[in-house]
Amino acid sequence: MSRGAPVGRAPGLSARVKLTLSYAGFLMVAGVLLLAVVWVFLLRYVPASAVWTEQGFFPGRDDLVRAFAPAAAWALLALAAFGLLGGWVLAGRMLAPLAKITTATRAAASGSLSHRIDLAGPNDEFHELADSFDAMLAKLEAHVEEQRRFAANASHELRTPLAITQTMLDVARADPDADPGELIERLRTVNARAIELTQALLVLSRADRRSFTPEPVDLSLVAEEAAETLLPLAEANDVVVETSGDLAIVDGSPTLLLQLTTNLVHNAIVHNLAGGGSVDVATAVRGGRATLVVENTGDVLDPALVATLAEPFRRGTDRVRGDQAGVGLGLAIADSIVRAHDGRLDLAARDGGGLRVVVTVPAAIERPSGDAFSR
């Protein structure tokens, strides 16, 4: 059984042997057809027996067959040998790219995602396959590296509240006269932070798995619901939230899209540090694509920093109230939800300060009427 073959699969001929036999068989068939043509269009018109005339001796059909048959047999044997040898060489050259692809596949199966085929030569089906495989390996490598980095950051973030809790308990045990009410309140705060982080990680994981059934969702209604939910937070921060735009129906998860919009609006509110700032939320549909735009005033941001804000556990600024500081997963969750809906998330620093977030996802092909869509 060949290496890597599934257990129980019967051994078979290699592709090179099959191609070689095909080449040789084709040559043999061509040779036989050529002899048949000679027989049909030439020998059949020759008399069966020899003829003596005044011009001389003319061999008959039987004489020609006896003279031609051995030569034809040797010719067919030569064709068979040439077909086998030539077919073996040609099949080897044709299948050489496939051998490189197989080597890269085995390397990837063993965990080496950095290996690339880099097939040289003119473009053909094998090169298209090799290029597609290299692109897949690049995406897999980036995804695995992202998951490793995320796991490391998540472990660090989850370890922090546990370490704080352990320290508080150690201090309380060392000081029996300490106020238990203060300790309980601090433990409650730390525990709430850990729960928030865990819930964010679960949402992020669910979005990455795309574990939802798409249904029509109107982004304009989702934006209004998110703004209404976060109105008390906006009033507490002296921030005005305004929503506008057209009907923008997409096929997706109502829960995840509401989570996406809520995260973006929440992020815009808590990072809106200018007194009397504002958050503008707008929706639109153009060219078969639905857009959700969230803009907020605030600090002037470095474009290099903005480019990294969608990475897990990245925070744009530390100038946020302690009770409103997130876990650094808001934009990462938003980006994951957008990608789960085959869209893209674009971040840009505003000239006057603040952030502009543009979500672009495919619009629903057919717009339902009435209440056919979900909030």
C-alpha positions in Angstrom: 0.0 0.0 0.0 1.4 3.4 -1.0 2.4 5.9 1.7 -0.6 7.9 2.9 -3.2 5.7 1.2 -6.4 5.1 3.2 -6.6 1.9 5.2 -8.4 -0.8 3.3 -8.0 0.7 -0.2 -6.7 -1.9 -2.7 -3.4 -1.1 -4.3 -3.6 0.0 -7.9 -1.4 1.1 -10.8 0.2 4.5 -10.6 -0.9 7.3 -12.9 2.5 7.1 -14.7 2.0 3.4 -15.5 -1.6 4.1 -16.6 -0.5 6.9 -18.9 2.4 4.8 -20.3 0.0 1.9 -21.1 -2.4 4.4 -22.7 0.3 5.8 -24.9 1.5 2.4 -26.0 -2.0 1.1 -26.5 -2.8 4.2 -28.6 0.2 3.6 -30.8 -0.7 -0.1 -31.2 -4.2 0.8 -32.2 -2.9 3.3 -34.7 -0.5 0.7 -36.1 -3.3 -1.9 -36.5 -5.6 0.6 -38.1 -2.8 1.5 -40.6 -2.3 -2.2 -41.5 -6.1 -2.5 -41.9 -6.1 0.4 -44.3 -3.3 -1.2 -46.3 -5.4 -4.4 -46.5 -8.7 -2.8 -47.3 -7.4 -0.3 -49.9 -4.5 -2.2 -51.4 -4.2 -5.9 -50.8 -7.9 -6.7 -51.4 -7.5 -5.7 -55.0 -4.5 -8.0 -55.6 -5.4 -11.4 -57.1 -5.3 -14.3 -54.7 -2.7 -16.3 -56.7 0.4 -15.3 -58.6 0.2 -14.3 -62.3 2.7 -15.0 -65.1 2.4 -12.6 -68.0 4.6 -11.6 -70.9 5.8 -8.7 -68.7 6.9 -11.0 -66.0 5.9 -12.5 -62.6 3.3 -10.7 -60.5 3.0 -12.1 -56.9 -0.5 -12.8 -55.6 -2.2 -11.7 -52.4 -1.1 -14.8 -50.5 2.5 -14.1 -51.5 2.3 -10.5 -50.3 0.7 -11.5 -47.1 3.4 -14.1 -46.3 6.1 -11.5 -47.1 4.3 -8.6 -45.3 3.0 -10.3 -42.1 6.4 -10.9 -40.4 7.5 -7.3 -41.2 4.1 -6.0 -39.9 4.5 -8.1 -36.7 8.0 -6.7 -36.1 6.7 -3.2 -36.8 3.9 -3.6 -34.2 6.4 -4.9 -31.6 8.6 -1.9 -32.3 5.6 0.4 -31.9 4.8 -1.3 -28.6 8.3 -0.9 -27.3 8.5 2.6 -28.5 5.1 3.4 -27.0 6.1 2.0 -23.6 9.5 3.7 -23.5 8.3 7.0 -24.9 5.1 6.9 -22.8 7.1 6.3 -19.7 9.3 9.3 -20.3 6.5 11.6 -21.4 4.3 10.6 -18.5 7.1 11.2 -16.1 7.7 14.7 -17.5 4.0 15.5 -17.5 3.5 14.3 -13.9 6.6 15.9 -12.5 4.6 19.0 -11.3 2.1 16.6 -9.6 5.0 15.0 -7.7 6.0 18.4 -6.4 2.4 19.1 -5.4 2.2 15.8 -3.6 5.4 16.6 -1.7 4.0 19.9 -0.6 0.8 18.2 0.4 2.6 15.7 2.6 4.7 18.5 4.1 1.6 20.4 4.9 0.0 17.3 6.4 3.0 16.9 8.7 2.5 20.5 10.0 4.9 22.4 7.7 2.7 25.2 6.3 5.6 27.3 5.3 6.5 25.0 2.4 5.6 26.4 -1.1 5.5 24.6 -4.5 6.6 27.7 -6.6 6.1 25.8 -9.8 8.1 27.3 -12.7 7.2 27.3 -16.4 4.3 28.4 -18.5 0.8 28.5 -17.2 -1.3 25.3 -17.4 -3.7 23.2 -15.3 -0.9 22.0 -13.1 0.4 25.5 -12.5 -3.2 26.7 -11.7 -3.5 23.9 -9.1 0.0 24.7 -7.7 -0.8 28.4 -7.4 -4.1 27.7 -5.7 -2.5 25.3 -3.3 0.2 27.8 -2.5 -2.4 30.5 -1.8 -4.3 28.0 0.4 -1.1 27.3 2.3 -0.5 31.0 2.8 -4.0 31.5 4.2 -3.7 28.5 6.4 -0.3 29.6 7.7 -1.6 33.1 8.4 -4.8 31.7 10.1 -2.8 29.3 12.3 -0.4 32.0 13.3 -3.3 34.3 14.1 -4.9 31.5 16.2 -1.6 30.9 18.1 -1.3 34.6 18.8 -4.9 34.8 19.8 -4.6 31.8 22.1 -1.5 33.4 23.7 -3.2 36.7 24.2 -6.4 35.1 25.5 -4.4 33.0 28.0 -2.7 36.2 29.2 -5.9 38.1 29.5 -7.7 35.3 31.3 -4.8 34.8 33.6 -4.8 38.4 34.7 -8.2 38.4 36.6 -7.3 35.0 38.1 -4.0 36.4 39.4 -5.7 39.5 40.8 -8.3 37.3 42.5 -5.6 35.2 44.0 -3.7 38.2 45.2 -6.8 39.7 46.9 -7.5 36.4 48.6 -3.9 36.1 49.9 -4.0 39.7 51.2 -7.4 39.1 52.9 -6.1 35.9 54.5 -3.0 37.7 55.8 -5.2 40.5 57.2 -8.1 39.1 59.1 -9.3 42.5 60.2 -9.7 43.8 56.6 -13.2 44.9 55.5 -14.8 41.9 53.8 -17.3 44.1 52.0 -14.6 45.9 50.2 -13.0 42.6 49.2 -16.3 41.2 48.0 -16.9 44.3 45.8 -13.4 44.1 44.3 -13.8 40.3 43.7 -17.2 41.0 42.0 -15.6 43.6 39.7 -12.8 41.2 38.7 -15.2 38.4 38.2 -17.5 40.5 36.0 -14.5 41.4 33.9 -13.5 37.7 33.5 -17.1 36.9 32.5 -17.2 39.7 30.0 -13.9 38.5 28.4 -15.2 34.8 28.3 -18.4 35.9 26.6 -16.5 37.9 24.1 -14.2 34.9 23.3 -17.3 32.7 22.8 -18.9 35.3 20.4 -15.6 35.5 18.5 -15.4 31.7 18.3 -19.0 31.4 17.1 -18.4 34.0 14.3 -15.2 32.3 13.2 -17.1 29.0 12.8 -20.0 30.6 10.9 -22.4 28.6 13.0 -25.6 30.4 12.1 -28.4 30.1 9.6 -28.7 33.2 7.3 -31.9 35.1 7.2 -32.9 38.6 6.0 -31.8 41.3 8.4 -32.2 45.1 7.9 -29.1 46.9 9.0 -30.9 50.2 9.4 -33.2 48.6 12.0 -30.2 46.9 13.7 -28.4 50.3 13.9 -31.5 51.9 15.5 -31.8 49.1 18.0 -28.1 49.4 18.9 -28.3 53.1 19.3 -31.4 52.9 21.5 -29.7 50.2 23.7 -26.6 52.3 24.2 -28.5 55.6 24.7 -27.9 55.7 28.5 -24.2 55.1 28.0 -24.1 57.9 25.4 -25.9 60.3 27.7 -23.5 59.5 30.5 -20.6 60.4 28.3 -22.2 63.5 26.9 -22.2 62.0 23.4 -25.0 62.4 20.8 -25.7 59.3 18.7 -27.5 59.9 15.4 -28.7 57.2 13.0 -29.7 57.7 9.3 -29.7 55.9 6.0 -31.7 53.7 3.7 -33.2 50.2 4.1 -30.2 47.8 3.9 -31.2 44.2 3.9 -28.6 41.5 4.0 -28.6 37.7 4.6 -27.0 36.8 7.9 -27.4 36.2 11.6 -29.6 38.8 13.4 -27.8 38.1 16.7 -24.3 38.5 15.3 -25.1 41.6 13.2 -26.7 43.2 16.2 -23.5 42.3 18.2 -21.4 43.8 15.4 -23.3 47.1 15.4 -23.5 47.3 19.2 -19.7 46.8 19.4 -19.0 49.5 16.9 -21.4 52.0 18.4 -20.1 51.2 22.0 -16.6 51.6 20.8 -17.4 54.9 19.2 -19.1 56.2 22.4 -16.5 55.2 25.0 -13.6 56.4 22.8 -15.3 59.7 22.1 -13.4 61.8 24.5 -14.2 65.3 23.2 -16.8 67.1 25.3 -20.1 67.2 23.5 -18.9 64.7 20.9 -21.0 62.8 18.4 -21.5 59.4 16.8 -23.0 59.1 13.4 -24.4 55.7 12.2 -25.5 55.4 8.6 -26.6 52.6 6.2 -26.9 52.4 2.5 -27.0 50.0 -0.5 -25.0 50.5 -3.6 -24.1 48.2 -6.4 -25.4 45.1 -4.6 -23.4 45.9 -1.4 -24.8 47.0 1.9 -22.8 49.4 4.0 -22.9 50.3 7.6 -20.8 53.4 8.5 -20.0 54.4 12.1 -18.1 57.6 12.7 -17.2 59.3 16.0 -15.3 62.4 17.1 -12.4 62.0 19.5 -8.6 62.0 19.7 -6.5 62.2 16.6 -5.3 58.7 15.8 -2.1 57.5 14.2 -3.0 55.7 10.9 -0.4 53.0 11.8 -2.3 52.3 15.0 -5.7 52.3 13.3 -4.5 49.5 10.9 -4.0 47.2 14.0 -7.2 48.0 15.9 -9.0 45.0 14.5 -6.5 42.6 16.0 -7.5 40.9 19.3 -6.7 42.7 22.5 -5.5 45.9 20.8 -6.8 49.1 22.3 -6.8 52.4 20.5 -6.3 54.5 23.7 -6.1 54.0 27.4 -8.0 57.2 28.1 -11.3 55.5 28.8 -13.1 55.4 32.1 -12.3 52.3 34.1 -15.8 51.0 34.2 -16.1 51.4 30.5 -12.8 49.9 29.4 -13.4 46.9 27.2 -11.4 43.7 26.9 -9.8 44.7 23.6 -12.0 42.4 21.5 -14.7 44.7 20.3 -13.3 45.5 16.8 -11.8 42.0 16.6 -15.3 40.5 17.1 -16.7 43.0 14.6 -14.1 42.0 12.0 -14.8 38.3 12.5 -18.5 38.8 12.2 -18.1 40.8 9.0 -15.8 38.1 7.5 -18.4 35.5 8.5 -20.9 37.4 6.3 -18.4 37.5 3.4 -17.8 41.2 3.9 -15.0 43.5 4.9 -14.3 45.9 7.7 -12.4 49.2 6.9 -11.0 51.5 9.6 -9.7 55.0 8.9 -8.7 57.9 11.1 -10.7 61.0 10.7 -8.9 64.2 9.9 -10.4 66.1 12.8 -10.0 63.3 15.2 -11.9 60.1 15.9 -12.5 57.0 13.8 -14.5 56.0 10.8 -15.6 52.4 10.5 -17.1 51.1 7.2 -18.7 47.7 7.1 -19.5 46.3 3.6 -21.4 43.1 3.1 -23.4 41.6 0.2 -26.9 42.8 0.1 -29.8 40.4 -0.1 -30.6 39.4 -3.7 -34.4 39.9 -3.2 -35.7 42.4 -0.7 -38.6 40.9 1.3 -41.6 43.0 2.0 -43.4 43.8 5.2 -42.0 42.1 8.2 -40.2 39.4 6.3 -36.9 40.5 7.8 -35.7 40.3 11.3 -34.5 43.0 13.6 
